[in-house]
Amino acid sequence: MNDAPRPADLTTFANAAPGPRQRQFAGLVCLAFAALSLALLPFVGQPMAPMPGFVASHQSALTVVYAVTTALFFAQYRRTRSVPLLVLSSGGLYVTLIVAIQLLSFPNVFGTARILGSAPATTTWLWTLWHLGPPLFALPYAIMEGDGRRRSIAPERSASVGIAAAVGVAVAVAGLTYLVVAQVDRLPTTVVGDDYWSLTTSGVGPGVALLTILSLAILCWTTRLRSLLQLWLAVSLFLLLLDNLVTLTGASRGSVGWFSGRFEALISGIVVLCAYLHKVDLLYGHAERIAEARERQRADLQVARDHLAIALEAADMGDWEFDLGSGVSRRSLRHDAIFGYDALQPRWDVATTLAHVLPEDRAAAEAAFTTIATVGSLDLQCRIRRAGDGATRWIELKGRAMRDEAGRATALAGIVVDTTARQDADDRLNQAQKMEAIGQLTGGVAHDFNNLLTIVIGNLDMIVRRPADAQRVERLAGSAMTAARRGAEVTEKLLSFSRRQVLRPETVNPNRLLKDFRTLLERAVGETIAVTFDLDAALDPVRLDPGQFESAILNLAVNARDAMPSGGRLTIRTENLTVTDEDGAALPDLAPGQYVHVAVGDSGQGMDAGTAARAFEPFFTTKEVGKGTGLGLSQVYGFARQGGGQVLLRSEVGAGTTVSIYLPHSKEIATPARPEGPMPLRRATDGEVILVVEDEPAVLDMAVESLSELGYRTLTATHAAEALARLKGPERVDILFSDVVMPGGMNGVQLSVEARRLRPGLRVLLASGYTASAFGEDGLPADLPLLNKPYGREDLADKLRVVMGRR
């Protein structure tokens, strides 16, 4: 695009600064006329041959020059409303009227007699009055321009003030004309016949000259001739001063001095007019260049619009523009076609767009259009119901607000595109990715469990075939138990990753857990790795499941150990962190608030970007076959997300890896540390009776067997209805031990509520190997202990101690 001159760059005759060459030229004009006047001084008194028509031509030319100059000054005043310019305009009008009136006082111009006055004295006094005009009006102009203050008239008053000034000047000229025509005999004598020496001896002529000198001096001193107008006004005053000099020295009409004075007086008016017209010519040329540049801009803009239209058409986009003031809109045909119309609609505005949006998305769309005036942009994806076929389509609207000088939004402009095909493709891609993840997940689970079941089934098969060898049976049973426990760990990590694991959170200080856990941590990573803690002493408490937290840290430590085969440094750091809205890009999916930041960093090999992007995927591992399940980081991710936090991984090849866990801080007081050392098995002490409710026969038999070994008497039920029937009977029941998920329409939580209605003092213990969704929207009540499946006799005894300890 071409750069056009801006209107703010334009200067006028009144404010344009003269350049060095213009100042030099003005100086040369003054020097030339001064030299000419001085050269003529010895001859100014000599008479010249008569020149018929000279007076009429001279006065007419002088009148036209001052009339045109006055018109230009008044025109510039109308644009600028400048008081100094109004003064000069009034002065120009004054001189124009006086010179025109003086022409009527000469004999032999419009007839043999004078039209005004009856003697040469009237003509001489009119000459004196018009010579007073330029210095008299230049003086206040110089004073006002000299102090640098901007003086202007209010726009609504500028016209009336200008008219009043012109009328005032006309009235003043009329009064002065009356004075020198009707009362000339009362004025000092300035001429005797054709001899003007009385003009000098009376002091009138020298007084005019002194006023001109004073005005010229003040103009030069106060303004420093900063503008073209001031420069050439000074030249004009100087030439009038030379006019006074040669005219007064010649002292008679028709002399060399008299004709020279008439010539310099005319030149004094012409120099200002010529300088003004020269500036007008420059401005006209400037305006032509602006017009040409803007024409080129319009052509370039039209080409750009044509290219934009082609691009929008190729991209299947429609463009739109809404004028918020008038409601007028401009749209392309593609815009209306996206909304289901074959032709441009006669009227369209924001309300029309919102009317097509589905009710489910309308609130978000209205909010987006409401806030565009403040935020300045529009970025909206929503569904619309298309006119005609009524089809539901996805669209994307992007735009921005156009503002006026006050910053108010005056218009909206942007594009719209039908994104239905892209949305469908994204949905299909997401579904495909989900299916791929499920396939990977199920394949990994099947692979791991097939290996574990091979161990369990093989060992049990060998036990069944040769049960008599006790030592062999113990060894094979231990191997099967180890495999079963590994299977339980796999399911626990899967539940944690899916954020469906049933957590039993406590309000704890993570620093305490880390310190208590340090010995186990150092044993897990080995002696070649230095473990360093950098813990914030003022760390806030956090509500979490201590076991899951320790498991997450252990998983990260084991991963760090594998990344440092030759040893290195493992650093665990904690700190309090405040997340604000500005942190959204760096900490995605974290709402503003207070968090506890736990960072586990190593000095290991690090990961490339591709590996880091998949690090949290279940069963994704870079370790050798048999050395990793690929569920460690998945468990960490699930633990953090289920606790309302986030986990981020930062890694660089050769620079190590840091995993940051962000957990919401808790306002509760941290619970005291748990007692150290193993607790003895809790056995029945008073023949307690436990009602066991389990729909899986094998699990029921195992539970009854374990409880019997602990000394408890048992009653059994396979579903909730049967259990309630037993509770309604007379049998003793001290504890209800129930599975959570059972057939019959009532789960374990609902059963515990009904059971306590029947027997208010009944203790309850629940067992579940299912996900947290089985407990409904309200989750597991805090007063119901939960035993996770699979469990052993020791786990069962430990939970029974908790249950029996409650009152």
Solvent accessible surface area in square Angstrom, and as a share of the most:
residue,aa,sasa,rsa
1,M,151,0.67
2,N,57,0.29
3,D,138,0.72
4,A,21,0.16
5,P,37,0.23
6,R,160,0.58
7,P,86,0.54
8,A,97,0.75
9,D,73,0.38
10,L,71,0.36
11,T,58,0.34
12,T,30,0.17
13,F,3,0.01
14,A,19,0.15
15,N,95,0.49
16,A,5,0.04
17,A,81,0.63
18,P,13,0.08
19,G,25,0.24
20,P,102,0.64
21,R,203,0.74
22,Q,56,0.25
23,R,97,0.35
24,Q,118,0.52
25,F,120,0.50
26,A,2,0.02
27,G,32,0.30
28,L,113,0.56
29,V,23,0.13
30,C,27,0.16
31,L,123,0.61
32,A,60,0.46
33,F,33,0.14
34,A,20,0.16
35,A,61,0.47
36,L,81,0.40
37,S,1,0.00
38,L,111,0.55
39,A,62,0.48
40,L,45,0.22
41,L,56,0.28
42,P,101,0.64
43,F,100,0.42
44,V,5,0.03
45,G,46,0.45
46,Q,97,0.43
47,P,117,0.74
48,M,75,0.34
49,A,75,0.58
50,P,123,0.77
51,M,91,0.40
52,P,134,0.84
53,G,48,0.46
54,F,52,0.22
55,V,32,0.18
56,A,33,0.26
57,S,73,0.47
58,H,13,0.06
59,Q,5,0.02
60,S,50,0.32
61,A,39,0.30
62,L,0,0.00
63,T,29,0.17
64,V,90,0.51
65,V,15,0.08
66,Y,20,0.08
67,A,40,0.31
68,V,58,0.33
69,T,10,0.06
70,T,10,0.06
71,A,62,0.48
72,L,42,0.21
73,F,13,0.05
74,F,46,0.19
75,A,27,0.21
76,Q,2,0.01
77,Y,8,0.03
78,R,173,0.63
79,R,143,0.52
80,T,41,0.24
81,R,68,0.25
82,S,21,0.14
83,V,39,0.22
84,P,5,0.03
85,L,7,0.03
86,L,15,0.08
87,V,29,0.17
88,L,11,0.06
89,S,0,0.00
90,S,9,0.06
91,G,5,0.05
92,G,11,0.10
93,L,34,0.17
94,Y,14,0.05
95,V,2,0.01
96,T,13,0.08
97,L,53,0.26
98,I,0,0.00
99,V,0,0.00
100,A,36,0.28
101,I,34,0.17
102,Q,5,0.02
103,L,19,0.09
104,L,58,0.29
105,S,0,0.00
106,F,15,0.06
107,P,38,0.24
108,N,116,0.59
109,V,36,0.21
110,F,127,0.53
111,G,37,0.35
112,T,123,0.72
113,A,70,0.54
114,R,49,0.18
115,I,100,0.51
116,L,43,0.21
117,G,21,0.20
118,S,108,0.70
119,A,36,0.28
120,P,33,0.21
121,A,22,0.17
122,T,1,0.00
123,T,4,0.02
124,T,4,0.02
125,W,28,0.10
126,L,0,0.00
127,W,19,0.07
128,T,1,0.01
129,L,17,0.09
130,W,2,0.01
131,H,2,0.01
132,L,48,0.24
133,G,0,0.00
134,P,19,0.12
135,P,0,0.00
136,L,90,0.45
137,F,42,0.18
138,A,0,0.00
139,L,34,0.17
140,P,50,0.31
141,Y,3,0.01
142,A,0,0.00
143,I,98,0.50
144,M,30,0.13
145,E,43,0.19
146,G,23,0.23
147,D,73,0.38
148,G,63,0.61
149,R,162,0.59
150,R,190,0.69
151,R,60,0.22
152,S,53,0.34
153,I,17,0.09
154,A,37,0.28
155,P,86,0.54
156,E,140,0.63
157,R,132,0.48
158,S,13,0.09
159,A,71,0.55
160,S,68,0.44
161,V,35,0.20
162,G,8,0.08
163,I,114,0.58
164,A,63,0.49
165,A,24,0.19
166,A,30,0.23
167,V,85,0.49
168,G,40,0.38
169,V,15,0.08
170,A,45,0.35
171,V,100,0.57
172,A,50,0.39
173,V,3,0.02
174,A,62,0.48
175,G,41,0.39
176,L,53,0.27
177,T,18,0.11
178,Y,138,0.52
179,L,72,0.36
180,V,2,0.01
181,V,46,0.26
182,A,54,0.42
183,Q,49,0.22
184,V,21,0.12
185,D,138,0.71
186,R,200,0.73
187,L,39,0.19
188,P,71,0.45
189,T,87,0.50
190,T,0,0.00
191,V,14,0.08
192,V,97,0.56
193,G,48,0.46
194,D,82,0.42
195,D,67,0.35
196,Y,16,0.06
197,W,134,0.47
198,S,25,0.16
199,L,2,0.01
200,T,34,0.20
201,T,90,0.52
202,S,48,0.31
203,G,37,0.36
204,V,27,0.16
205,G,1,0.01
206,P,47,0.30
207,G,36,0.34
208,V,4,0.02
209,A,17,0.13
210,L,118,0.59
211,L,37,0.18
212,T,1,0.01
213,I,82,0.41
214,L,88,0.44
215,S,0,0.00
216,L,28,0.14
217,A,54,0.42
218,I,42,0.21
219,L,0,0.00
220,C,48,0.29
221,W,179,0.63
222,T,39,0.23
223,T,0,0.00
224,R,132,0.48
225,L,29,0.14
226,R,111,0.41
227,S,5,0.03
228,L,10,0.05
229,L,1,0.00
230,Q,4,0.02
231,L,10,0.05
232,W,22,0.08
233,L,18,0.09
234,A,7,0.06
235,V,4,0.02
236,S,7,0.05
237,L,0,0.00
238,F,51,0.21
239,L,0,0.00
240,L,1,0.01
241,L,35,0.17
242,L,13,0.07
243,D,0,0.00
244,N,2,0.01
245,L,73,0.36
246,V,1,0.00
247,T,8,0.05
248,L,18,0.09
249,T,59,0.34
250,G,7,0.07
251,A,13,0.10
252,S,34,0.22
253,R,57,0.21
254,G,20,0.19
255,S,1,0.01
256,V,24,0.14
257,G,0,0.00
258,W,20,0.07
259,F,24,0.10
260,S,17,0.11
261,G,0,0.00
262,R,12,0.04
263,F,102,0.43
264,E,4,0.02
265,A,0,0.00
266,L,32,0.16
267,I,30,0.15
268,S,0,0.00
269,G,4,0.03
270,I,51,0.26
271,V,18,0.10
272,V,10,0.06
273,L,18,0.09
274,C,69,0.41
275,A,16,0.12
276,Y,10,0.04
277,L,81,0.40
278,H,102,0.46
279,K,21,0.09
280,V,60,0.35
281,D,88,0.45
282,L,84,0.42
283,L,48,0.24
284,Y,136,0.52
285,G,19,0.18
286,H,41,0.18
287,A,51,0.40
288,E,82,0.37
289,R,132,0.48
290,I,17,0.08
291,A,58,0.45
292,E,98,0.44
293,A,3,0.02
294,R,98,0.36
295,E,94,0.42
296,R,114,0.42
297,Q,50,0.22
298,R,135,0.49
299,A,53,0.41
300,D,48,0.25
301,L,77,0.38
302,Q,91,0.41
303,V,76,0.44
304,A,50,0.39
305,R,138,0.50
306,D,67,0.35
307,H,115,0.51
308,L,95,0.47
309,A,58,0.45
310,I,116,0.59
311,A,56,0.43
312,L,15,0.07
313,E,123,0.55
314,A,89,0.69
315,A,48,0.37
316,D,69,0.36
317,M,59,0.26
318,G,0,0.00
319,D,23,0.12
320,W,2,0.01
321,E,62,0.28
322,F,9,0.04
323,D,58,0.30
324,L,80,0.40
325,G,74,0.71
326,S,72,0.47
327,G,19,0.19
328,V,97,0.56
329,S,26,0.17
330,R,125,0.46
331,R,26,0.10
332,S,34,0.22
333,L,97,0.48
334,R,64,0.23
335,H,2,0.01
336,D,0,0.00
337,A,33,0.26
338,I,3,0.01
339,F,0,0.00
340,G,23,0.22
341,Y,54,0.20
342,D,142,0.74
343,A,60,0.46
344,L,92,0.46
345,Q,55,0.24
346,P,139,0.87
347,R,151,0.55
348,W,1,0.00
349,D,39,0.20
350,V,30,0.18
351,A,69,0.53
352,T,37,0.22
353,T,3,0.02
354,L,27,0.13
355,A,71,0.55
356,H,24,0.11
357,V,2,0.01
358,L,11,0.05
359,P,95,0.60
360,E,126,0.56
361,D,23,0.12
362,R,79,0.29
363,A,77,0.60
364,A,63,0.49
365,A,0,0.00
366,E,76,0.34
367,A,54,0.42
368,A,21,0.17
369,F,17,0.07
370,T,99,0.58
371,T,62,0.36
372,I,3,0.01
373,A,39,0.31
374,T,112,0.65
375,V,100,0.57
376,G,18,0.18
377,S,63,0.41
378,L,6,0.03
379,D,100,0.52
380,L,12,0.06
381,Q,95,0.42
382,C,1,0.01
383,R,69,0.25
384,I,0,0.00
385,R,124,0.45
386,R,57,0.21
387,A,27,0.21
388,G,86,0.82
389,D,93,0.48
390,G,32,0.31
391,A,34,0.26
392,T,60,0.35
393,R,67,0.25
394,W,70,0.25
395,I,0,0.00
396,E,19,0.08
397,L,3,0.02
398,K,84,0.36
399,G,15,0.14
400,R,143,0.52
401,A,11,0.08
402,M,70,0.31
403,R,107,0.39
404,D,50,0.26
405,E,188,0.84
406,A,69,0.53
407,G,37,0.35
408,R,158,0.58
409,A,24,0.18
410,T,54,0.31
411,A,13,0.10
412,L,4,0.02
413,A,24,0.19
414,G,16,0.16
415,I,39,0.20
416,V,0,0.00
417,V,21,0.12
418,D,28,0.15
419,T,4,0.02
420,T,15,0.09
421,A,78,0.60
422,R,120,0.44
423,Q,43,0.19
424,D,61,0.32
425,A,44,0.34
426,D,61,0.32
427,D,73,0.38
428,R,156,0.57
429,L,98,0.49
430,N,72,0.37
431,Q,96,0.43
432,A,56,0.43
433,Q,95,0.42
434,K,121,0.51
435,M,107,0.48
436,E,125,0.56
437,A,50,0.39
438,I,87,0.44
439,G,41,0.39
440,Q,62,0.27
441,L,52,0.26
442,T,74,0.43
443,G,40,0.38
444,G,13,0.12
445,V,38,0.22
446,A,48,0.38
447,H,106,0.47
448,D,24,0.13
449,F,55,0.23
450,N,91,0.47
451,N,76,0.39
452,L,8,0.04
453,L,85,0.42
454,T,94,0.55
455,I,64,0.32
456,V,29,0.17
457,I,110,0.56
458,G,29,0.28
459,N,12,0.06
460,L,90,0.45
461,D,68,0.35
462,M,63,0.28
463,I,27,0.14
464,V,113,0.65
465,R,146,0.53
466,R,131,0.48
467,P,90,0.57
468,A,102,0.79
469,D,59,0.31
470,A,78,0.61
471,Q,152,0.67
472,R,31,0.11
473,V,36,0.21
474,E,130,0.58
475,R,153,0.56
476,L,8,0.04
477,A,42,0.33
478,G,37,0.35
479,S,47,0.30
480,A,8,0.06
481,M,99,0.44
482,T,77,0.45
483,A,2,0.02
484,A,49,0.38
485,R,147,0.54
486,R,127,0.46
487,G,6,0.06
488,A,26,0.20
489,E,95,0.42
490,V,10,0.06
491,T,50,0.29
492,E,71,0.32
493,K,46,0.20
494,L,33,0.16
495,L,42,0.21
496,S,2,0.01
497,F,49,0.21
498,S,53,0.34
499,R,100,0.36
500,R,120,0.44
501,Q,14,0.06
502,V,17,0.10
503,L,37,0.18
504,R,70,0.26
505,P,54,0.34
506,E,56,0.25
507,T,3,0.02
508,V,0,0.00
509,N,42,0.22
510,P,0,0.00
511,N,13,0.07
512,R,54,0.20
513,L,3,0.02
514,L,1,0.01
515,K,127,0.54
516,D,91,0.47
517,F,15,0.06
518,R,82,0.30
519,T,88,0.51
520,L,82,0.41
521,L,0,0.00
522,E,71,0.32
523,R,165,0.60
524,A,25,0.19
525,V,4,0.02
526,G,29,0.28
527,E,181,0.81
528,T,101,0.59
529,I,9,0.05
530,A,60,0.47
531,V,16,0.09
532,T,57,0.33
533,F,33,0.14
534,D,77,0.40
535,L,40,0.20
536,D,45,0.23
537,A,108,0.84
538,A,75,0.59
539,L,10,0.05
540,D,37,0.19
541,P,32,0.20
542,V,1,0.01
543,R,120,0.44
544,L,9,0.04
545,D,23,0.12
546,P,5,0.03
547,G,40,0.38
548,Q,12,0.06
549,F,1,0.00
550,E,44,0.20
551,S,35,0.23
552,A,0,0.00
553,I,0,0.00
554,L,54,0.27
555,N,20,0.10
556,L,7,0.03
557,A,0,0.00
558,V,41,0.23
559,N,43,0.22
560,A,4,0.03
561,R,87,0.32
562,D,59,0.30
563,A,26,0.20
564,M,8,0.04
565,P,102,0.64
566,S,113,0.73
567,G,22,0.21
568,G,28,0.27
569,R,132,0.48
570,L,0,0.00
571,T,42,0.24
572,I,0,0.00
573,R,87,0.32
574,T,4,0.02
575,E,53,0.24
576,N,54,0.28
577,L,49,0.24
578,T,74,0.43
579,V,3,0.02
580,T,60,0.35
581,D,113,0.58
582,E,150,0.67
583,D,45,0.23
584,G,38,0.36
585,A,103,0.80
586,A,65,0.50
587,L,17,0.08
588,P,58,0.36
589,D,105,0.54
590,L,15,0.07
591,A,66,0.51
592,P,78,0.49
593,G,29,0.28
594,Q,80,0.36
595,Y,15,0.06
596,V,0,0.00
597,H,13,0.06
598,V,0,0.00
599,A,5,0.04
600,V,6,0.04
601,G,13,0.12
602,D,23,0.12
603,S,50,0.32
604,G,10,0.10
605,Q,108,0.48
606,G,20,0.19
607,M,44,0.19
608,D,76,0.40
609,A,88,0.68
610,G,50,0.48
611,T,31,0.18
612,A,24,0.18
613,A,87,0.68
614,R,100,0.36
615,A,8,0.06
616,F,41,0.17
617,E,59,0.26
618,P,14,0.09
619,F,26,0.11
620,F,40,0.17
621,T,55,0.32
622,T,103,0.60
623,K,65,0.28
624,E,119,0.53
625,V,148,0.85
626,G,80,0.77
627,K,138,0.59
628,G,32,0.31
629,T,47,0.27
630,G,14,0.14
631,L,0,0.00
632,G,15,0.14
633,L,20,0.10
634,S,0,0.00
635,Q,2,0.01
636,V,0,0.00
637,Y,55,0.21
638,G,0,0.00
639,F,6,0.03
640,A,0,0.00
641,R,59,0.21
642,Q,52,0.23
643,G,34,0.33
644,G,49,0.47
645,G,1,0.01
646,Q,11,0.05
647,V,4,0.02
648,L,29,0.15
649,L,30,0.15
650,R,120,0.44
651,S,35,0.23
652,E,115,0.52
653,V,101,0.58
654,G,64,0.62
655,A,67,0.52
656,G,6,0.06
657,T,13,0.08
658,T,50,0.29
659,V,9,0.05
660,S,4,0.03
661,I,0,0.00
662,Y,10,0.04
663,L,4,0.02
664,P,47,0.30
665,H,52,0.23
666,S,15,0.10
667,K,190,0.80
668,E,94,0.42
669,I,161,0.82
670,A,36,0.28
671,T,52,0.31
672,P,118,0.74
673,A,60,0.47
674,R,132,0.48
675,P,110,0.69
676,E,164,0.74
677,G,53,0.51
678,P,136,0.86
679,M,109,0.49
680,P,102,0.64
681,L,56,0.28
682,R,44,0.16
683,R,113,0.41
684,A,23,0.18
685,T,112,0.65
686,D,102,0.53
687,G,31,0.29
688,E,10,0.04
689,V,4,0.03
690,I,0,0.00
691,L,0,0.00
692,V,2,0.01
693,V,1,0.00
694,E,11,0.05
695,D,55,0.29
696,E,85,0.38
697,P,91,0.57
698,A,69,0.53
699,V,41,0.23
700,L,20,0.10
701,D,94,0.48
702,M,76,0.34
703,A,2,0.01
704,V,37,0.21
705,E,105,0.47
706,S,11,0.07
707,L,0,0.00
708,S,59,0.38
709,E,90,0.40
710,L,1,0.01
711,G,45,0.44
712,Y,7,0.03
713,R,135,0.49
714,T,35,0.20
715,L,35,0.18
716,T,46,0.27
717,A,1,0.01
718,T,61,0.36
719,H,66,0.30
720,A,4,0.03
721,A,67,0.52
722,E,63,0.28
723,A,0,0.00
724,L,27,0.13
725,A,63,0.49
726,R,74,0.27
727,L,5,0.02
728,K,144,0.61
729,G,27,0.26
730,P,139,0.87
731,E,69,0.31
732,R,111,0.40
733,V,12,0.07
734,D,32,0.17
735,I,0,0.00
736,L,0,0.00
737,F,6,0.03
738,S,1,0.01
739,D,13,0.07
740,V,0,0.00
741,V,68,0.39
742,M,17,0.08
743,P,79,0.50
744,G,78,0.75
745,G,79,0.76
746,M,52,0.23
747,N,35,0.18
748,G,0,0.00
749,V,20,0.11
750,Q,90,0.40
751,L,0,0.00
752,S,2,0.01
753,V,71,0.41
754,E,55,0.25
755,A,0,0.00
756,R,73,0.27
757,R,170,0.62
758,L,74,0.37
759,R,50,0.18
760,P,115,0.72
761,G,68,0.65
762,L,10,0.05
763,R,60,0.22
764,V,2,0.01
765,L,0,0.00
766,L,0,0.00
767,A,3,0.02
768,S,5,0.03
769,G,44,0.43
770,Y,122,0.46
771,T,28,0.16
772,A,31,0.24
773,S,62,0.40
774,A,21,0.16
775,F,15,0.06
776,G,47,0.45
777,E,184,0.82
778,D,145,0.75
779,G,26,0.25
780,L,29,0.14
781,P,51,0.32
782,A,94,0.73
783,D,73,0.38
784,L,4,0.02
785,P,6,0.04
786,L,5,0.02
787,L,6,0.03
788,N,79,0.40
789,K,54,0.23
790,P,92,0.58
791,Y,23,0.09
792,G,30,0.29
793,R,74,0.27
794,E,99,0.44
795,D,72,0.37
796,L,0,0.00
797,A,0,0.00
798,D,66,0.34
799,K,51,0.22
800,L,1,0.00
801,R,55,0.20
802,V,63,0.36
803,V,3,0.01
804,M,26,0.12
805,G,57,0.55
806,R,97,0.36
807,R,236,0.86
